[in-house]
């Protein structure tokens, strides 16, 4: 009974604010304490809010781009780390990898601000300030998304059956073919998890974005909401936008879980097929 009560309390604390936000996004009044009736006017309002749409597009561009780059680099980095023979070097690399996660975000943000102000600003071929800001944000978001991808892929590498790769190589596959046909399907659930984590962290980030380009004309959604909060002008149409994002992320998680389960089933089938072919060859 106590365990059930604890679980219920955790779920209430986690999801009650989200449910309240979603309910009041349909409120006909601007009040967050009185529900005046069902209305879709805030959803109509957000569709006409040009600043919010521009900030949302910027956030999506940065989050999608940085998460994809971080996923590619992080996946190959995890494979490289798993193949290190020297335990001291391996533990040292893992320690360095974990620094962006355990390091206070404000420290990472300030250090990146100094780096980009002193380095990227001197590049003469970047003439547009908006381009410079987007490149800075992309590099910064890719950097702190990498550890999440590496830590998501590494457990899948440990669980992977290496005999399947050896079977593929014995049957004539090149190492690259063996990776994409045998290893990657087994790693895909971890890769997708890392991708989603990197996307979520990037889309949600405020501190690093704020410090990397404090006077930027490129606004992300968290920066826009912060500027509205400072002026005390947060309107209920932000609740509607937040509801859109909650639903979109929920659907993304469902699709990722379904895709991961499907790929695991396909990987197991392919592994059985390879083993049978190897046994028949012997």
LINMO-V804520 format. One record per pair of residues at least 24 apart in sequence whose ideal C-beta (glycine too) atoms are under 10 Angstrom apart, sorted by sequence separation. I is the first residue (numbers start at 1). J is the second residue. D is the distance in Angstrom with one decimal. If there is no record, write none. Layout:
i=(I | I)
j=(J | J)
d=(D | D)
//
This chain:
i=(112 | 115 | 116 | 221 | 112 | 115 | 161 | 157 | 160 | 112 | 113 | 156 | 159 | 160 | 112 | 115 | 159 | 157 | 156 | 157 | 159 | 160 | 109 | 112 | 156 | 159 | 108 | 112 | 156 | 154 | 156 | 157 | 153 | 155 | 156 | 108 | 109 | 152 | 153 | 155 | 156 | 108 | 153 | 154 | 152 | 153 | 156 | 152 | 153 | 155 | 156 | 105 | 151 | 152 | 150 | 152 | 153 | 154 | 103 | 149 | 152 | 153 | 204 | 149 | 151 | 152 | 203 | 100 | 101 | 151 | 152 | 100 | 149 | 150 | 152 | 100 | 101 | 102 | 148 | 149 | 152 | 204 | 100 | 101 | 148 | 149 | 151 | 152 | 203 | 100 | 101 | 147 | 148 | 149 | 99 | 100 | 146 | 148 | 149 | 97 | 98 | 101 | 145 | 148 | 149 | 200 | 97 | 101 | 145 | 147 | 148 | 199 | 96 | 147 | 148 | 98 | 145 | 146 | 148 | 200 | 94 | 97 | 98 | 145 | 148 | 196 | 199 | 200 | 97 | 144 | 145 | 147 | 148 | 145 | 94 | 142 | 145 | 196 | 93 | 94 | 97 | 141 | 144 | 145 | 195 | 196 | 141 | 144 | 196 | 94 | 141 | 142 | 145 | 192 | 193 | 196 | 141 | 144 | 192 | 195 | 196 | 140 | 141 | 192 | 193 | 138 | 141 | 144 | 192 | 193 | 137 | 140 | 143 | 192 | 141 | 189 | 192 | 193 | 74 | 78 | 82 | 137 | 140 | 141 | 188 | 189 | 192 | 65 | 69 | 73 | 77 | 81 | 140 | 191 | 69 | 72 | 77 | 80 | 189 | 190 | 62 | 66 | 70 | 71 | 74 | 78 | 79 | 82 | 137 | 140 | 141 | 188 | 189 | 192 | 58 | 62 | 65 | 66 | 69 | 70 | 73 | 74 | 77 | 78 | 81 | 82 | 137 | 140 | 188 | 189 | 191 | 61 | 65 | 66 | 69 | 70 | 73 | 74 | 77 | 78 | 81 | 136 | 139 | 140 | 189 | 63 | 66 | 67 | 68 | 70 | 71 | 74 | 75 | 76 | 78 | 79 | 82 | 83 | 188 | 189 | 58 | 62 | 63 | 66 | 67 | 70 | 71 | 74 | 75 | 78 | 79 | 82 | 137 | 188 | 189 | 58 | 61 | 62 | 65 | 66 | 69 | 70 | 73 | 74 | 77 | 78 | 81 | 82 | 133 | 136 | 137 | 187 | 188 | 61 | 65 | 66 | 68 | 69 | 70 | 71 | 72 | 73 | 74 | 75 | 76 | 77 | 78 | 136 | 185 | 186 | 59 | 62 | 63 | 66 | 67 | 70 | 71 | 74 | 75 | 78 | 79 | 82 | 185 | 186 | 188 | 189 | 58 | 62 | 66 | 70 | 74 | 78 | 133 | 134 | 137 | 141 | 184 | 185 | 188 | 62 | 66 | 69 | 70 | 74 | 133 | 136 | 185 | 186 | 187 | 67 | 71 | 75 | 132 | 137 | 185 | 186 | 63 | 67 | 71 | 75 | 133 | 134 | 136 | 185 | 186 | 130 | 133 | 137 | 184 | 185 | 129 | 132 | 133 | 134 | 183 | 185 | 186 | 133 | 182 | 185 | 186 | 129 | 130 | 132 | 133 | 181 | 185 | 129 | 130 | 131 | 129 | 130 | 182 | 128 | 129 | 181 | 182 | 120 | 182 | 181 | 113 | 116 | 117 | 109 | 112 | 116 | 117 | 178 | 109 | 110 | 111 | 113 | 114 | 115 | 116 | 117 | 109 | 110 | 113 | 108 | 109 | 112 | 113 | 79 | 101 | 105 | 108 | 109 | 111 | 112 | 113 | 105 | 106 | 109 | 110 | 113 | 173 | 105 | 106 | 109 | 110 | 168 | 76 | 104 | 105 | 108 | 109 | 164 | 168 | 171 | 79 | 108 | 164 | 167 | 170 | 106 | 105 | 161 | 164 | 165 | 167 | 168 | 171 | 160 | 161 | 164 | 167 | 170 | 171 | 79 | 156 | 163 | 164 | 166 | 167 | 170 | 75 | 78 | 165 | 167 | 168 | 161 | 164 | 167 | 168 | 171 | 163 | 164 | 167 | 170 | 75 | 78 | 163 | 166 | 167 | 170 | 75 | 78 | 161 | 164 | 167 | 75 | 163 | 74 | 75 | 78 | 74 | 72 | 75 | 71 | 74 | 75 | 71 | 74 | 71 | 72 | 70 | 71 | 74 | 70 | 71 | 71 | 67 | 68 | 70 | 71 | 67 | 70 | 71 | 67 | 69 | 70 | 67 | 68 | 64 | 67 | 68 | 70 | 66 | 67 | 70 | 66 | 67 | 64 | 67 | 63 | 64 | 66 | 67 | 63 | 66 | 67 | 63 | 65 | 66 | 63 | 64 | 60 | 63 | 64 | 66 | 62 | 63 | 62 | 63 | 60 | 63 | 59 | 60 | 62 | 59 | 59 | 59 | 56 | 62 | 59 | 58 | 62 | 61 | 63 | 58 | 62 | 63 | 61 | 58 | 59 | 60 | 58 | 59 | 60 | 58 | 59 | 55 | 56 | 57 | 58 | 59 | 54 | 55 | 56 | 57 | 59 | 54 | 55 | 56 | 58 | 59 | 54 | 55 | 58 | 52 | 54 | 55 | 51 | 55 | 56 | 52 | 55 | 54 | 55 | 52 | 55 | 51 | 52 | 49 | 51 | 52 | 51 | 52 | 52 | 56 | 60 | 49 | 52 | 55 | 59 | 49 | 52 | 53 | 56 | 60 | 46 | 48 | 49 | 52 | 56 | 45 | 46 | 47 | 45 | 46 | 49 | 45 | 46 | 49 | 42 | 44 | 45 | 46 | 47 | 42 | 43 | 46 | 47 | 41 | 42 | 45 | 46 | 41 | 42 | 43 | 44 | 45 | 46 | 39 | 42 | 43 | 46 | 42 | 43 | 46 | 41 | 42 | 40 | 43 | 42 | 43 | 32 | 32 | 30 | 31 | 30 | 29 | 30 | 32 | 28 | 27 | 26 | 25 | 24 | 25 | 27 | 25 | 26 | 25 | 26 | 21 | 24 | 25 | 23 | 24 | 25 | 21 | 22 | 25 | 26 | 21 | 22 | 25 | 20 | 21 | 24 | 25 | 22 | 23 | 21 | 22 | 25 | 21 | 18 | 22 | 18 | 21 | 22 | 19 | 18)
j=(136 | 139 | 140 | 245 | 137 | 140 | 186 | 183 | 186 | 139 | 140 | 183 | 186 | 187 | 140 | 143 | 187 | 186 | 186 | 187 | 189 | 190 | 140 | 143 | 187 | 190 | 140 | 144 | 188 | 187 | 189 | 190 | 187 | 189 | 190 | 143 | 144 | 187 | 188 | 190 | 191 | 144 | 189 | 190 | 189 | 190 | 193 | 190 | 191 | 193 | 194 | 144 | 190 | 191 | 190 | 192 | 193 | 194 | 144 | 190 | 193 | 194 | 245 | 191 | 193 | 194 | 245 | 143 | 144 | 194 | 195 | 144 | 193 | 194 | 196 | 145 | 146 | 147 | 193 | 194 | 197 | 249 | 146 | 147 | 194 | 195 | 197 | 198 | 249 | 147 | 148 | 194 | 195 | 196 | 147 | 148 | 194 | 196 | 197 | 146 | 147 | 150 | 194 | 197 | 198 | 249 | 147 | 151 | 195 | 197 | 198 | 249 | 147 | 198 | 199 | 150 | 197 | 198 | 200 | 252 | 147 | 150 | 151 | 198 | 201 | 249 | 252 | 253 | 151 | 198 | 199 | 201 | 202 | 200 | 150 | 198 | 201 | 252 | 150 | 151 | 154 | 198 | 201 | 202 | 252 | 253 | 199 | 202 | 255 | 154 | 201 | 202 | 205 | 252 | 253 | 256 | 202 | 205 | 253 | 256 | 257 | 202 | 203 | 255 | 256 | 202 | 205 | 208 | 256 | 257 | 202 | 205 | 208 | 257 | 208 | 256 | 259 | 260 | 142 | 146 | 150 | 205 | 208 | 209 | 256 | 257 | 260 | 134 | 138 | 142 | 146 | 150 | 209 | 260 | 139 | 142 | 147 | 150 | 259 | 260 | 133 | 137 | 141 | 142 | 145 | 149 | 150 | 153 | 208 | 211 | 212 | 259 | 260 | 263 | 130 | 134 | 137 | 138 | 141 | 142 | 145 | 146 | 149 | 150 | 153 | 154 | 209 | 212 | 260 | 261 | 263 | 134 | 138 | 139 | 142 | 143 | 146 | 147 | 150 | 151 | 154 | 209 | 212 | 213 | 262 | 137 | 140 | 141 | 142 | 144 | 145 | 148 | 149 | 150 | 152 | 153 | 156 | 157 | 262 | 263 | 133 | 137 | 138 | 141 | 142 | 145 | 146 | 149 | 150 | 153 | 154 | 157 | 212 | 263 | 264 | 134 | 137 | 138 | 141 | 142 | 145 | 146 | 149 | 150 | 153 | 154 | 157 | 158 | 209 | 212 | 213 | 263 | 264 | 138 | 142 | 143 | 145 | 146 | 147 | 148 | 149 | 150 | 151 | 152 | 153 | 154 | 155 | 213 | 262 | 263 | 137 | 140 | 141 | 144 | 145 | 148 | 149 | 152 | 153 | 156 | 157 | 160 | 263 | 264 | 266 | 267 | 137 | 141 | 145 | 149 | 153 | 157 | 212 | 213 | 216 | 220 | 263 | 264 | 267 | 142 | 146 | 149 | 150 | 154 | 213 | 216 | 265 | 266 | 267 | 148 | 152 | 156 | 213 | 218 | 266 | 267 | 145 | 149 | 153 | 157 | 215 | 216 | 218 | 267 | 268 | 213 | 216 | 220 | 267 | 268 | 213 | 216 | 217 | 218 | 267 | 269 | 270 | 218 | 267 | 270 | 271 | 215 | 216 | 218 | 219 | 267 | 271 | 216 | 217 | 218 | 217 | 218 | 270 | 217 | 218 | 270 | 271 | 212 | 274 | 274 | 208 | 211 | 212 | 205 | 208 | 212 | 213 | 274 | 206 | 207 | 208 | 210 | 211 | 212 | 213 | 214 | 207 | 208 | 211 | 207 | 208 | 211 | 212 | 179 | 201 | 205 | 208 | 209 | 211 | 212 | 213 | 206 | 207 | 210 | 211 | 214 | 274 | 207 | 208 | 211 | 212 | 270 | 179 | 207 | 208 | 211 | 212 | 267 | 271 | 274 | 183 | 212 | 268 | 271 | 274 | 211 | 211 | 267 | 270 | 271 | 273 | 274 | 277 | 267 | 268 | 271 | 274 | 277 | 278 | 187 | 264 | 271 | 272 | 274 | 275 | 278 | 184 | 187 | 274 | 276 | 277 | 271 | 274 | 277 | 278 | 281 | 274 | 275 | 278 | 281 | 187 | 190 | 275 | 278 | 279 | 282 | 188 | 191 | 275 | 278 | 281 | 190 | 278 | 190 | 191 | 194 | 191 | 191 | 194 | 191 | 194 | 195 | 192 | 195 | 194 | 195 | 194 | 195 | 198 | 195 | 196 | 197 | 194 | 195 | 197 | 198 | 195 | 198 | 199 | 196 | 198 | 199 | 197 | 198 | 195 | 198 | 199 | 201 | 198 | 199 | 202 | 199 | 200 | 198 | 201 | 198 | 199 | 201 | 202 | 199 | 202 | 203 | 200 | 202 | 203 | 201 | 202 | 199 | 202 | 203 | 205 | 202 | 203 | 203 | 204 | 202 | 205 | 202 | 203 | 205 | 203 | 204 | 205 | 203 | 209 | 209 | 209 | 218 | 218 | 220 | 216 | 220 | 221 | 220 | 218 | 219 | 220 | 219 | 220 | 221 | 220 | 221 | 218 | 219 | 220 | 221 | 222 | 218 | 219 | 220 | 221 | 223 | 219 | 220 | 221 | 223 | 224 | 220 | 221 | 224 | 219 | 221 | 222 | 219 | 223 | 224 | 221 | 224 | 224 | 225 | 224 | 227 | 224 | 225 | 224 | 227 | 228 | 228 | 235 | 237 | 241 | 245 | 235 | 238 | 241 | 245 | 237 | 240 | 241 | 244 | 248 | 235 | 237 | 238 | 241 | 245 | 235 | 236 | 237 | 236 | 237 | 240 | 237 | 238 | 241 | 235 | 237 | 238 | 239 | 240 | 236 | 237 | 240 | 241 | 236 | 237 | 240 | 241 | 237 | 238 | 239 | 240 | 241 | 242 | 236 | 239 | 240 | 243 | 240 | 241 | 244 | 240 | 241 | 240 | 243 | 243 | 244 | 234 | 236 | 235 | 236 | 236 | 236 | 237 | 239 | 236 | 236 | 236 | 236 | 236 | 237 | 239 | 238 | 239 | 239 | 240 | 236 | 239 | 240 | 239 | 240 | 241 | 238 | 239 | 242 | 243 | 239 | 240 | 243 | 239 | 240 | 243 | 244 | 242 | 243 | 242 | 243 | 246 | 243 | 242 | 246 | 243 | 246 | 247 | 246 | 246)
d=(8.0 | 8.8 | 7.4 | 8.3 | 9.8 | 8.9 | 7.6 | 8.4 | 4.9 | 8.1 | 9.0 | 9.6 | 7.8 | 6.9 | 5.0 | 9.9 | 9.4 | 8.7 | 6.6 | 6.7 | 9.8 | 9.7 | 8.2 | 7.3 | 4.9 | 8.8 | 8.4 | 8.8 | 8.3 | 9.8 | 6.4 | 7.8 | 6.0 | 9.8 | 3.5 | 8.0 | 9.4 | 9.6 | 9.7 | 6.5 | 7.8 | 6.4 | 9.5 | 7.7 | 8.8 | 4.4 | 8.7 | 4.7 | 6.0 | 9.6 | 9.6 | 8.0 | 9.1 | 7.4 | 9.8 | 8.5 | 8.4 | 9.7 | 9.1 | 8.6 | 4.4 | 5.8 | 9.6 | 7.6 | 9.5 | 3.6 | 8.0 | 6.6 | 8.0 | 7.7 | 8.4 | 4.9 | 8.6 | 7.4 | 8.9 | 8.9 | 9.7 | 9.3 | 8.6 | 3.4 | 6.4 | 9.9 | 7.2 | 4.8 | 5.7 | 7.1 | 8.7 | 9.0 | 8.5 | 5.3 | 7.5 | 9.4 | 9.2 | 10.0 | 8.1 | 9.2 | 9.1 | 9.2 | 7.2 | 7.5 | 6.2 | 10.0 | 8.3 | 4.1 | 5.7 | 7.1 | 5.3 | 8.0 | 9.1 | 9.5 | 5.5 | 8.8 | 9.6 | 9.3 | 9.8 | 9.1 | 7.5 | 7.7 | 8.9 | 9.2 | 9.7 | 5.6 | 7.9 | 3.4 | 6.4 | 8.5 | 8.1 | 9.5 | 7.8 | 8.7 | 8.0 | 9.8 | 10.0 | 9.3 | 8.5 | 8.1 | 5.7 | 6.7 | 9.6 | 9.0 | 9.4 | 8.1 | 6.7 | 5.8 | 9.8 | 6.7 | 9.6 | 8.1 | 10.0 | 8.6 | 7.8 | 8.2 | 9.3 | 9.9 | 9.8 | 5.7 | 4.2 | 7.6 | 9.8 | 7.9 | 9.8 | 9.2 | 9.0 | 9.3 | 7.5 | 9.2 | 6.5 | 6.5 | 4.7 | 9.4 | 8.9 | 8.4 | 8.7 | 8.5 | 7.3 | 8.5 | 6.5 | 7.7 | 9.4 | 9.9 | 10.0 | 9.0 | 5.3 | 7.8 | 9.8 | 8.6 | 5.5 | 8.8 | 7.6 | 7.5 | 7.2 | 7.0 | 7.5 | 9.0 | 9.1 | 9.9 | 9.6 | 9.8 | 8.5 | 8.6 | 10.0 | 7.9 | 7.9 | 9.7 | 7.6 | 7.3 | 9.8 | 8.7 | 8.4 | 8.9 | 9.0 | 7.5 | 3.7 | 8.5 | 9.7 | 7.1 | 9.4 | 5.4 | 9.0 | 4.9 | 9.4 | 5.0 | 8.0 | 4.7 | 9.4 | 6.4 | 6.0 | 4.9 | 6.4 | 8.0 | 9.5 | 7.5 | 5.6 | 8.2 | 4.9 | 8.1 | 6.3 | 7.8 | 5.5 | 8.2 | 6.8 | 9.4 | 8.7 | 9.1 | 10.0 | 9.9 | 8.2 | 7.9 | 9.1 | 8.7 | 8.2 | 7.7 | 6.6 | 9.8 | 8.2 | 7.6 | 9.8 | 9.0 | 9.3 | 6.7 | 9.4 | 5.2 | 9.9 | 3.7 | 8.2 | 3.8 | 9.1 | 2.9 | 8.2 | 3.8 | 9.1 | 4.5 | 6.0 | 4.4 | 6.2 | 7.9 | 9.3 | 6.0 | 8.2 | 4.4 | 8.3 | 5.0 | 7.7 | 4.7 | 8.4 | 4.9 | 8.6 | 7.3 | 9.7 | 5.2 | 6.6 | 9.2 | 7.9 | 8.6 | 8.1 | 8.6 | 9.8 | 9.0 | 9.1 | 9.6 | 8.8 | 9.0 | 8.8 | 9.2 | 9.3 | 9.5 | 9.4 | 5.8 | 9.8 | 8.1 | 9.7 | 9.2 | 7.1 | 9.0 | 5.9 | 7.8 | 5.3 | 8.0 | 5.4 | 8.5 | 6.5 | 9.1 | 5.2 | 7.6 | 9.3 | 9.4 | 8.5 | 5.8 | 5.8 | 5.3 | 6.5 | 6.1 | 8.1 | 9.1 | 8.0 | 9.6 | 8.9 | 7.9 | 7.8 | 9.5 | 9.6 | 9.9 | 9.2 | 9.7 | 4.6 | 8.3 | 9.7 | 9.8 | 9.1 | 9.4 | 9.3 | 9.8 | 8.3 | 7.0 | 6.0 | 4.8 | 9.1 | 8.3 | 8.8 | 9.5 | 9.2 | 9.1 | 9.2 | 4.0 | 8.8 | 9.9 | 4.4 | 7.5 | 9.0 | 9.3 | 9.0 | 9.0 | 7.0 | 5.9 | 9.2 | 9.8 | 9.3 | 4.3 | 7.8 | 6.9 | 8.2 | 9.1 | 8.2 | 9.2 | 9.7 | 9.8 | 9.2 | 7.9 | 5.9 | 9.2 | 6.6 | 5.6 | 6.9 | 10.0 | 8.5 | 7.4 | 7.5 | 9.9 | 7.2 | 9.2 | 8.7 | 9.5 | 8.8 | 9.2 | 6.4 | 5.8 | 9.2 | 9.9 | 9.5 | 9.5 | 10.0 | 9.2 | 9.4 | 8.9 | 7.7 | 9.6 | 5.0 | 9.5 | 4.4 | 8.2 | 4.4 | 6.9 | 5.6 | 8.4 | 9.9 | 8.5 | 6.3 | 8.3 | 9.1 | 5.4 | 8.3 | 9.2 | 6.1 | 7.2 | 5.8 | 7.5 | 9.3 | 4.8 | 9.0 | 3.7 | 9.7 | 9.1 | 9.9 | 9.4 | 6.5 | 8.8 | 6.9 | 8.3 | 9.4 | 6.7 | 8.1 | 10.0 | 9.7 | 8.0 | 8.9 | 7.8 | 9.4 | 9.3 | 7.9 | 9.9 | 9.5 | 6.0 | 5.9 | 9.2 | 9.5 | 4.6 | 4.3 | 9.1 | 6.7 | 8.3 | 10.0 | 8.5 | 9.5 | 9.5 | 6.1 | 6.0 | 8.5 | 8.3 | 9.3 | 9.6 | 9.6 | 6.5 | 5.9 | 7.5 | 9.1 | 7.2 | 9.0 | 7.7 | 4.6 | 7.4 | 7.0 | 8.1 | 7.8 | 8.7 | 9.4 | 9.4 | 9.8 | 9.1 | 9.6 | 9.6 | 9.4 | 8.4 | 8.9 | 10.0 | 5.6 | 8.5 | 8.5 | 9.4 | 7.4 | 6.2 | 5.9 | 9.3 | 8.7 | 9.0 | 5.8 | 9.7 | 7.7 | 4.6 | 7.7 | 8.1 | 9.5 | 9.6 | 8.6 | 7.4 | 9.3 | 6.3 | 5.6 | 4.6 | 9.0 | 8.0 | 8.9 | 9.0 | 8.4 | 8.5 | 9.8 | 3.9 | 8.7 | 9.3 | 6.9 | 4.0 | 8.2 | 8.2 | 8.5 | 10.0 | 8.4 | 8.3 | 6.9 | 9.1 | 5.8 | 5.2 | 4.9 | 8.5 | 8.1 | 8.8 | 9.5 | 8.6 | 8.4 | 9.4 | 4.1 | 8.8 | 9.5 | 6.2 | 4.0 | 8.1 | 8.6 | 9.8 | 8.6 | 8.2 | 7.5 | 8.8 | 5.6 | 9.1 | 9.1 | 9.7 | 8.2 | 9.1 | 9.8 | 8.6 | 9.5 | 8.6 | 9.7 | 6.5 | 9.6 | 9.4 | 5.7 | 8.8 | 9.4 | 6.3 | 4.4 | 8.8 | 5.3 | 4.4 | 9.1 | 10.0 | 9.8 | 7.7 | 7.5 | 9.1 | 4.8 | 8.7 | 9.4 | 8.9 | 7.1 | 5.9 | 5.5 | 8.9 | 8.9 | 9.9 | 4.7 | 9.1 | 9.7 | 9.7 | 8.6 | 7.5 | 7.2 | 8.7 | 7.6 | 4.1 | 8.6 | 8.4 | 6.6 | 9.6 | 6.4 | 9.1 | 9.7 | 9.4 | 9.5 | 9.3 | 9.5 | 7.1 | 7.1 | 10.0 | 8.5 | 7.5 | 9.4 | 9.4 | 6.0 | 9.6 | 9.2 | 8.8 | 9.9 | 9.0 | 8.8 | 9.0 | 6.0 | 8.4 | 7.4 | 9.2 | 8.9 | 7.9 | 4.2 | 9.7 | 4.1 | 7.6 | 8.2 | 7.9 | 8.6 | 9.8 | 9.0 | 8.9 | 4.7 | 7.8 | 4.8 | 9.6 | 8.8 | 4.6 | 7.3 | 5.0 | 8.7 | 8.5 | 9.6 | 8.7 | 9.7 | 9.7 | 9.8 | 6.4 | 4.6 | 9.5 | 4.2 | 8.8 | 7.8 | 9.1 | 8.8 | 8.5 | 8.3 | 9.1 | 8.2 | 9.8 | 7.8 | 7.3 | 8.7 | 5.5 | 8.3 | 9.9 | 8.3 | 9.7 | 6.6 | 9.6 | 6.8 | 6.9 | 8.4 | 8.1 | 8.8 | 8.8 | 3.8 | 8.3 | 9.8 | 5.7 | 4.5 | 9.1 | 9.6 | 8.5 | 9.2 | 7.7 | 7.2 | 8.5 | 5.4 | 9.3 | 4.6 | 9.4 | 9.6 | 9.5 | 9.0 | 7.9 | 9.3 | 5.8 | 4.8 | 9.8 | 6.9 | 8.5 | 6.8 | 9.0 | 8.0 | 8.7 | 9.8 | 6.3)
//
